[in-house]
Amino acid sequence: MAASRTRKRAGAGFTLLEVLVALVVIGLVLLAALRGAIALTNSARDARTKLLAVLTAENRLHELRLSGPQLPAGLSRQDCEQGGLRFVCEQSIQPTPFFRRVQVRVLNSDSGLEREYALLMTVLPSSN
């Protein structure tokens, strides 16, 4: 009679080892889900930064287009801000016989290293 009671109790629940294995499996699944969520968050932040950098470069090209034909040739850098992010806009104006080649690079150094987020180029009429 005592042996039948022991068999009933043993089949009625989980052992400590089974519970620990289940907790480890659940922990690994949650860890993988957390890593995926972090990767998606970083990707969304990077996409937003790239979008704002492209908008900054486009705005700078429009400003240069509207400033007239007296743009000095050379390289210049200036701080620029878009959407609460600070960028560095680097513009290069190179004269040619018929037009001026204008290139705008937008850089961000939030991570410690300067990283290029946008590079746009256009041509403007020559000042001749």
Secondary structure, DSSP 8 states (H G I E B T S, - for coil): -HHHHHHHHHHHS--HHHHHHHHHHHHHHHHHHHHHHHHHHHHHHHHHHHHHHHHHHHHHHHHHHHT-S----EEEEEEEEETTEEEEEEEEEEE-SSEEEEEEEEEE-TTSS-EEEEEEEEEEE---
